Amino acid sequence: MTKSLPRLIKCYAMRKHLMISFELSSDRSGLERLPTLTEKFRTDLAKYREKITHNRYVDRRVKSKYESAKDGIELLSLPEEQLAKRLPTESSSLSPAAFQELMSVVREVQREREVLEKEFVSKTVDVKAVFTADEGNIDGILDLVYSKILDQAYGPLQARALENLAKQAKQ
């Protein structure tokens, strides 16, 4: 149906073009009707072009979905014996209990990360006293802020974040 649709529209367009040509080549009364005829034909053609464009888009979408699911469709269309051979055995895949255990570890890691993120965001460090104490030595103040104050404030959080990453990598 979709392959014949463009052919039908081309035939329709050619027929309309011939009708307009006939009207132009015939008597003068045809020239008076020509603007209304051509306007109607143009709107009809615009509608058909829009339908063709939409159908091409839908065809591409359906083809891409089919291509992404093609392997699964072919697998499911196999006879039961071949399908059973292709399915993973229990020894080669995770058992449901092992999968549940891994999922609980993932949930725990996610909870820990959410808590760490909230603590990082809510943590405040008061460095006003350090800046007002020694205004002339800005380099020394910055070294002090970076090395001591921020390490004291964020060091434990950073260590917990690294532990969380190590726990995730281990799993």
C-alpha positions as CSV (number, residue, x, y, z in Angstrom):
1,M,0.0,0.0,0.0
2,T,2.7,2.5,0.9
3,K,4.7,1.8,-2.3
4,S,1.6,2.4,-4.5
5,L,0.6,5.6,-2.6
6,P,3.3,7.9,-4.2
7,R,2.4,6.5,-7.6
8,L,-1.3,7.3,-7.0
9,I,-0.5,10.8,-5.9
10,K,1.7,11.3,-9.0
11,C,-1.1,10.1,-11.2
12,Y,-3.5,12.5,-9.3
13,A,-1.1,15.4,-9.8
14,M,-0.6,14.6,-13.5
15,R,-4.4,14.5,-14.0
16,K,-4.8,17.8,-12.3
17,H,-2.0,19.3,-14.4
18,L,-3.7,18.0,-17.5
19,M,-7.0,19.5,-16.4
20,I,-5.4,22.9,-15.9
21,S,-3.7,22.7,-19.3
22,F,-7.0,21.7,-20.9
23,E,-8.7,24.6,-19.3
24,L,-6.0,27.0,-20.5
25,S,-6.1,25.7,-24.0
26,S,-9.9,25.7,-24.3
27,D,-12.2,28.6,-24.5
28,R,-12.1,31.9,-22.6
29,S,-14.5,30.7,-19.9
30,G,-11.9,28.3,-18.7
31,L,-9.6,31.2,-18.0
32,E,-12.2,32.6,-15.7
33,R,-12.5,29.4,-13.7
34,L,-8.8,28.8,-13.7
35,P,-7.9,30.6,-10.5
36,T,-10.4,28.7,-8.4
37,L,-9.5,25.4,-10.0
38,T,-5.7,25.9,-9.5
39,E,-6.2,27.0,-5.9
40,K,-8.2,23.9,-5.1
41,F,-5.7,21.7,-6.9
42,R,-2.8,23.3,-5.1
43,T,-4.4,22.9,-1.7
44,D,-5.2,19.2,-2.6
45,L,-1.6,18.7,-3.7
46,A,-0.3,20.3,-0.5
47,K,-2.4,18.0,1.6
48,Y,-1.1,14.9,-0.3
49,R,2.5,16.1,0.0
50,E,2.0,16.5,3.7
51,K,0.5,13.0,3.9
52,I,3.4,11.6,2.0
53,T,5.9,13.3,4.2
54,H,4.2,12.0,7.3
55,N,4.0,8.5,5.9
56,R,7.7,8.5,5.1
57,Y,8.4,9.6,8.6
58,V,6.2,6.8,10.0
59,D,7.8,4.3,7.7
60,R,11.3,5.2,8.9
61,R,10.2,5.0,12.5
62,V,8.6,1.6,12.0
63,K,11.7,0.3,10.1
64,S,14.0,1.5,12.9
65,K,11.9,-0.1,15.6
66,Y,11.8,-3.3,13.5
67,E,15.6,-3.3,13.1
68,S,16.1,-2.9,16.8
69,A,13.7,-5.8,17.6
70,K,14.6,-8.0,14.7
71,D,17.0,-10.3,16.6
72,G,14.4,-10.8,19.3
73,I,11.7,-11.5,16.8
74,E,13.9,-14.1,15.0
75,L,14.7,-15.7,18.3
76,L,11.1,-15.9,19.4
77,S,10.1,-17.4,16.0
78,L,12.4,-20.4,16.5
79,P,11.0,-23.8,17.4
80,E,10.9,-24.6,21.1
81,E,13.9,-27.0,20.9
82,Q,16.2,-24.3,19.4
83,L,14.8,-21.6,21.7
84,A,15.5,-23.8,24.7
85,K,19.1,-24.2,23.5
86,R,19.6,-20.5,23.1
87,L,18.3,-19.6,26.6
88,P,21.0,-19.2,29.2
89,T,21.3,-22.0,31.7
90,E,21.0,-21.2,35.4
91,S,24.7,-21.9,36.0
92,S,25.7,-19.3,33.4
93,S,23.5,-16.6,34.7
94,L,22.7,-15.0,38.0
95,S,20.2,-16.8,40.2
96,P,17.3,-14.7,41.4
97,A,18.7,-14.7,44.9
98,A,22.0,-13.4,43.7
99,F,20.3,-10.8,41.6
100,Q,18.2,-9.6,44.5
101,E,21.3,-9.3,46.7
102,L,23.0,-7.2,44.0
103,M,20.0,-5.0,43.7
104,S,19.9,-4.5,47.5
105,V,23.6,-3.4,47.3
106,V,22.8,-1.0,44.5
107,R,19.9,0.5,46.5
108,E,22.2,0.9,49.5
109,V,24.9,2.6,47.4
110,Q,22.2,4.9,46.0
111,R,21.0,5.8,49.5
112,E,24.5,6.5,50.7
113,R,25.2,8.8,47.7
114,E,22.0,10.7,48.3
115,V,23.0,11.3,51.9
116,L,26.5,12.3,50.9
117,E,25.2,14.7,48.3
118,K,22.9,16.3,50.9
119,E,25.8,16.6,53.3
120,F,28.1,18.2,50.7
121,V,25.4,20.7,49.7
122,S,24.4,21.6,53.3
123,K,28.0,21.9,54.6
124,T,29.1,25.4,55.3
125,V,32.6,26.6,56.2
126,D,33.2,29.9,58.0
127,V,36.4,31.4,56.6
128,K,35.5,35.0,57.5
129,A,37.6,35.0,60.6
130,V,40.7,33.7,58.7
131,F,40.4,36.4,56.0
132,T,39.9,39.2,58.5
133,A,42.8,38.1,60.7
134,D,45.5,38.5,58.1
135,E,44.4,40.7,55.2
136,G,47.9,41.4,53.9
137,N,49.0,37.8,53.3
138,I,46.4,36.5,50.8
139,D,48.6,33.6,49.6
140,G,49.1,32.3,53.1
141,I,45.4,32.7,53.8
142,L,44.4,30.7,50.7
143,D,46.9,28.0,51.5
144,L,45.5,27.8,55.0
145,V,41.9,27.7,53.7
146,Y,42.6,25.0,51.1
147,S,44.9,22.8,53.2
148,K,43.3,22.9,56.7
149,I,39.9,24.4,56.8
150,L,38.4,22.7,53.7
151,D,40.2,19.4,54.5
152,Q,38.7,19.5,58.0
153,A,35.2,20.3,56.7
154,Y,35.1,18.1,53.6
155,G,37.7,15.4,54.4
156,P,35.4,12.9,56.1
157,L,32.8,13.4,53.4
158,Q,35.4,12.9,50.7
159,A,36.6,9.7,52.3
160,R,33.0,8.4,52.5
161,A,32.5,9.2,48.9
162,L,35.7,7.3,47.9
163,E,34.5,4.3,50.0
164,N,31.2,4.4,48.2
165,L,32.9,4.4,44.8
166,A,35.1,1.5,45.9
167,K,32.1,-0.4,47.1
168,Q,30.4,0.1,43.7
169,A,33.5,-0.9,41.8
170,K,33.7,-4.1,43.9
171,Q,30.2,-5.1,42.9
